[in-house]
Amino acid sequence: MTRRRLLIQSVAAAGTFGAGRAATAAAGSDDERREVRVTGAISDDEVCRLPRSVTSSLGVVAGQQVRLRHEDGPAVFTVVPTDEAVGAVGTGGRDRLGATGDAFDVEVSTRVVHPTRDEATAADTGGFVERLVDADDERLVVLAPHGGYIEYGTDEQATHVGERLDVPVWYCAGWWPGGGAFDRWHVGSTDIHPASFPRLAEVSNRSFDAVVGFHGWGEDHVAVGGAAPLDRRRTVRDTIAAAVGDAFDVRLASDESRDGDHPDNVVNWLSASGRDGVQIEQPWDARREYGRTIADAVADVFE
């Protein structure tokens, strides 16, 4: 069974199991206060283990996201259910929460993205929001899972392509006062679960011919990856390269851990075939100075 089908089924299951919690989750009153311990056995900073009694109570399945809050510091984690009586995070997870010590209390909430907060308020106060700009077109859907100040400028690029081509756009945007949005709100593209992102769930069963995802990274070049056919990726690479000239090197992604071709990557499983996603990784300066230029180049390819 494909990742796409598994996720769609899990969304349906979560919707059935958690229907009675929908209103409370939207209001944030689904919170449970729990102790978590720090363990060296968890190497992924974005993963938490939660007792099965907690995941069952909240209606959460393995691989979904939750929001943990310690004192005034929230962060989003991907859930691994455990038979242990106490939850756990790694040392990096503890750091993301701003906690100290080997054990501490957290509030656990299924409300990953704020359901009603506007972007201006989220930017001012620190928040994480999700948006779907829908259109009646299945040629293409454009993604930016890490907008706001998580990976700056990517949501603006995605919405620009959507406006030019009149195709759907899904994005998330996060901020945190004084910086640290990435640490608070980043969810890896292979972990994003539609049961935790209601607007993504709305389009997860659509049959999109192609998907494009805009991202940022710390390298000094632009990389074009994803599971899309090589000819498509080469065309995107060459079109971006022509648009930016010698400002940046534009390459096909070659780093196996970051080339975007994993079937669990949202940019791939959201396509009808499961292998028609294009993932674009960009350095800070490219997004800041050439963000619109790169977005226009991508739009030109799919126009």
C-alpha positions in Angstrom: 0.0 0.0 0.0 1.3 3.4 -0.9 2.2 6.1 1.6 -0.5 8.3 0.1 -3.2 5.6 0.7 -2.0 4.9 4.2 -2.1 8.5 5.2 -5.5 9.1 3.7 -6.8 6.1 5.6 -5.2 7.3 8.8 -6.9 10.7 8.4 -10.2 9.0 8.0 -9.5 6.8 11.1 -8.4 9.8 13.1 -11.5 11.7 12.0 -13.8 8.9 13.2 -12.0 8.1 16.4 -11.5 11.8 17.3 -14.8 13.2 16.1 -16.0 13.9 19.6 -12.8 15.9 20.3 -12.9 18.1 17.3 -14.4 21.1 19.0 -12.2 20.8 22.1 -9.1 20.4 20.0 -9.9 23.6 18.1 -10.2 25.4 21.3 -7.0 23.9 22.7 -8.8 22.2 25.7 -7.6 18.7 24.6 -4.3 19.4 26.5 -3.0 16.8 28.9 -0.2 17.5 31.4 2.4 14.8 31.4 5.9 14.1 32.6 8.6 13.5 30.0 12.0 12.2 30.5 15.2 12.9 28.5 16.8 9.9 26.9 19.8 9.4 24.7 17.9 6.7 22.8 16.0 9.4 20.8 18.4 11.0 18.3 15.8 13.0 16.4 15.2 16.4 17.9 11.7 16.5 16.4 10.4 13.1 17.9 8.7 12.4 21.2 7.5 9.2 22.7 4.1 9.2 24.3 2.5 6.4 26.4 -0.2 4.6 24.5 -2.7 5.7 27.1 -2.1 9.3 26.1 -2.2 8.7 22.4 -5.4 6.7 22.8 -7.0 9.5 24.9 -6.0 12.1 22.4 -6.9 10.1 19.3 -3.4 10.3 17.9 -1.8 7.6 15.8 1.9 6.9 15.2 3.5 9.5 13.0 1.1 12.3 13.8 2.3 15.6 15.2 1.5 17.1 18.6 2.4 20.3 20.3 4.3 20.1 23.5 4.5 23.1 25.8 6.9 23.5 28.7 6.3 26.7 30.7 6.0 29.4 28.0 7.8 27.5 25.2 5.9 25.3 22.7 7.3 23.0 20.0 5.9 20.6 17.5 6.9 16.9 17.7 6.2 13.7 15.7 4.7 11.0 17.9 6.1 7.5 18.5 3.7 5.6 20.9 5.4 3.7 23.7 4.4 1.0 26.2 6.4 3.0 28.8 4.3 4.8 31.5 6.2 8.1 30.9 6.9 10.0 27.7 10.3 10.9 26.5 12.3 13.3 24.3 15.9 13.5 23.3 18.4 16.1 24.5 17.7 18.1 21.4 14.0 17.9 22.0 14.5 19.2 25.6 16.5 22.1 24.1 13.8 23.0 21.7 11.4 23.3 24.6 13.8 25.4 26.6 13.7 22.9 29.5 16.4 21.7 31.8 17.0 18.6 33.8 16.4 14.9 33.1 12.6 15.1 33.5 10.0 17.9 33.3 6.3 18.4 32.8 4.7 19.3 29.4 1.3 20.0 28.1 0.4 17.8 25.2 -2.0 19.1 22.6 -3.3 17.8 19.3 -3.7 21.4 18.1 -0.5 21.7 16.1 -1.5 24.8 14.0 -3.6 27.6 15.4 -7.1 27.3 13.9 -8.1 30.9 13.8 -5.1 33.1 14.4 -4.2 35.6 11.6 -0.7 35.7 10.3 0.0 39.3 11.5 -0.9 38.2 15.1 1.1 35.0 14.8 4.1 37.0 13.5 3.8 39.5 16.4 3.3 37.0 19.2 4.9 33.9 17.9 2.6 31.3 16.4 2.2 28.5 13.8 -0.6 28.7 11.2 -1.7 26.7 8.2 -3.3 28.0 5.0 -4.9 26.5 1.9 -5.5 28.8 -1.1 -7.6 26.4 -3.1 -8.4 26.4 -6.8 -10.3 24.0 -9.0 -7.3 22.7 -10.8 -5.3 19.4 -10.4 -2.5 20.1 -12.8 -0.3 21.2 -9.9 -0.3 22.0 -6.2 2.4 24.2 -4.7 3.7 23.7 -1.1 5.7 25.6 1.4 5.6 23.6 4.7 8.1 25.9 6.4 7.0 29.5 5.7 7.1 32.5 7.9 10.5 32.6 9.6 10.9 28.8 9.7 12.4 29.0 6.1 11.9 32.6 5.2 10.2 33.6 2.0 9.1 30.1 0.9 5.4 30.8 1.6 5.6 33.9 -0.5 7.1 32.0 -3.4 4.5 29.3 -3.2 1.6 31.8 -3.2 3.1 33.7 -6.1 3.2 30.6 -8.2 -0.3 29.7 -7.2 -1.5 33.2 -8.2 0.2 33.1 -11.6 -1.1 29.6 -12.5 -4.4 29.7 -10.6 -3.5 26.4 -8.9 -3.9 25.3 -5.2 -1.3 26.4 -2.6 -0.8 24.8 0.8 1.6 26.3 3.3 2.4 26.7 6.9 4.0 29.7 8.5 5.7 30.0 11.9 7.3 32.8 14.0 8.9 33.1 17.4 9.8 36.4 19.2 13.6 37.0 19.0 14.1 34.1 16.5 13.9 30.4 16.8 10.9 29.7 14.6 12.7 26.7 13.0 13.4 25.1 16.4 9.8 25.6 17.5 7.8 24.7 14.4 9.8 22.7 11.8 8.4 19.3 10.8 10.4 17.3 8.4 8.8 16.9 5.0 8.8 13.1 5.3 7.0 13.3 8.7 4.2 15.8 7.8 0.9 14.0 8.6 -2.4 15.3 7.2 -4.3 14.3 10.3 -2.3 17.0 12.1 -2.8 19.6 9.3 -6.5 20.0 8.5 -6.1 22.1 5.4 -3.6 19.6 4.0 -6.1 16.9 4.7 -8.6 18.7 2.5 -6.5 18.1 -0.6 -4.8 14.9 0.4 -7.2 12.8 -1.7 -7.0 14.9 -4.8 -5.3 13.6 -7.9 -2.6 16.2 -8.6 -0.5 15.6 -11.7 2.5 17.4 -10.1 3.6 18.9 -6.9 6.3 21.6 -6.2 7.7 22.4 -2.8 9.7 25.5 -1.8 12.3 25.1 0.9 15.3 26.8 2.5 18.6 25.4 3.7 22.0 26.4 4.8 24.0 25.4 1.7 25.2 28.1 -0.7 23.6 26.7 -3.8 20.0 26.0 -5.1 19.2 22.3 -5.4 16.3 20.8 -7.4 15.2 17.4 -6.1 12.1 15.3 -5.6 11.0 12.1 -7.1 9.8 13.7 -10.4 11.3 12.4 -13.6 14.8 13.5 -14.3 13.8 15.5 -17.4 11.4 17.5 -15.3 13.9 18.2 -12.7 16.5 19.2 -15.3 14.1 21.6 -16.9 13.4 23.3 -13.5 17.1 23.5 -12.8 17.9 25.0 -16.1 15.1 27.5 -16.0 16.0 28.7 -12.6 19.7 28.9 -13.6 18.9 31.0 -16.6 16.8 33.3 -14.4 19.4 33.9 -11.7 22.4 34.0 -14.0 25.7 33.6 -12.1 24.2 34.8 -8.7 23.9 31.2 -7.5 24.9 27.8 -8.6 21.8 25.7 -9.4 22.2 21.9 -9.3 20.3 18.7 -9.2 20.1 17.6 -5.6 22.6 14.8 -5.0 22.7 14.5 -1.2 20.8 11.3 -0.5 19.5 12.5 2.9 18.2 15.8 1.4 17.4 15.1 -2.2 13.6 15.0 -1.6 12.9 11.7 -3.4 11.7 9.7 -0.5 8.1 8.3 -1.0 7.1 9.6 2.4 8.0 13.2 1.4 4.8 15.2 1.1 5.9 16.7 -2.2 5.8 13.1 -3.6 2.9 11.4 -1.9 0.6 14.3 -2.6 1.0 13.6 -6.4 -1.3 11.0 -7.9 1.6 8.9 -9.0 3.5 9.3 -5.8 6.6 10.3 -7.8 5.9 13.6 -9.5 7.2 16.0 -6.8 9.8 18.7 -7.3 11.6 19.9 -4.2 13.5 23.2 -4.4 16.1 23.9 -1.7 17.4 27.5 -1.5 20.0 29.4 0.5 19.0 32.5 2.5 20.3 35.0 0.0 18.5 33.3 -2.9 15.2 33.5 -1.1 15.7 37.1 0.1 17.1 38.6 -3.1 15.8 36.3 -5.8 12.7 34.7 -4.3 10.2 36.1 -6.8 12.6 35.4 -9.7 12.9 31.8 -8.7 9.2 31.5 -8.3 8.5 33.0 -11.7 11.0 30.5 -13.2 9.2 27.6 -11.6 5.8 29.0 -12.8 7.2 29.2 -16.3 8.0 25.5 -16.3 4.5 24.5 -15.3 2.6 27.1 -17.2 
